[in-house]
Amino acid sequence: MAASFQVDVVSPEATVWSGEAELVTARTTEGDIGIMADHEPTMAALATGSAEIHTGSDKITVAVHGGFLQIYRNQVTLLSDRAEIVEGDADAARQQAEALRDAEEAAQEDQSE
């Protein structure tokens, strides 16, 4: 069993998800990153896309629209303008596609302003 660490997914409206995880994967503007317990402190810009949080028995997929990722003292924080959780049920693929499409549309709106 892998060691766990605290993960918080935060948007301006609320904390979208908070809990213990064994692995987090996310897409940054510099490329993909995988995070496990005792990871080196890091700060990175998030790219629009999805992040996965592995809690051992479950996998939570979060669609994010940019933002920042911070790793410090066994705590990972994903701070995004928009974040939506996609649960692993029969509609997960549809929900994830819709969430990513919404994030991409928001990115296009931000660029046109």
N, C-alpha and C positions, 0 to 999 in steps of 0.2 A: 504494500500500500504506500502510495506516494504521500509526502508531507503536504499539508494544505496551508493556504494563506487566505487573507481577506481580500475580497473583490467588491468594488462598488461601481455601479454604472449610474451616472448622474446626468440629468438634463436640467435645463433651467426651471422646468416645472416641478420636478420631483426626483427622488432616488428611484430609478427604474428597477434596479435589482441590487441586492446586497447579500453576501453570504460567503461561505468558505468554498474554495476551489482547489483542485490539484493541478490544473493546467488551464491557461488562457492563451488563445491564439487570436491575433488581430492583424489587420493590414494598416501599415503606416505609409506615409508618403515616401519613405525610404525602402519599403518592402515589408514582407511578412515577418512577424515576430512571434515566438513561442515563449511563454513565461511559466516557470515552475517555482516552487518555494526557494528562497534564498537567492533569487535573481539579483544581479547587480543593479543598483539604482539607475534608473533611466527615465528620460522625458522624451516623448516623441509626438509628432503631429499625426493624428489619425486620418486615414483616407476614407472617403465614402465607401461603404461596403459592409461586411459583417464581421463580427467577432464571435468566437465560440468560448464558452465557459464550461469546463468539464469538472463536475463535482464528484466524480467517482462513478456513481451509477447513472447519472443524468448528464445530458449535454444541453446547454441552453445557447441558442443562437440569438444574437442581438444585432439588428441592423442599425448602423450609425451613420450620421451625416457629418463627417469631419469631426474636429475637436482635438482633444489631447489625451495622451496616455501617460500616467505617472506610475513608476514602480519605486517604492521606498519602504524599507524595513518590513518586508513581507506583506505589503499592502499594495494592491493594484487599483488604480482609479481610472476609469474611462469617463471623461467629461466631454459630452457632445451636445451640440445645439438641438439635435433630434435623435432619439433612440427608441427603438421598439423591440420588445422581446418576441421571439418566435418559438413557441413550444413545439415539442416533438410529437404531434398527433397526425392524423391522416391529412389534415389541411395545412400542414407545416410548409410544404413546398410552395403552395399558393400564397400563403401569408408572407413567406420570406420574399417571394418575387414582388408582391405588392409593396412591402416595406422598402425594398431596395429601389423600386421604381419611384416611390414617394421621395426617398432620399435624393435620387438623381434629379428629379424635378425640382426639388428645393435648391439643389446646387446650381441648376441652370437659372432659377429665379434670382439667386444671390449674385450670379455673374452678370445678369442683365441690369442690375440696379446700379 
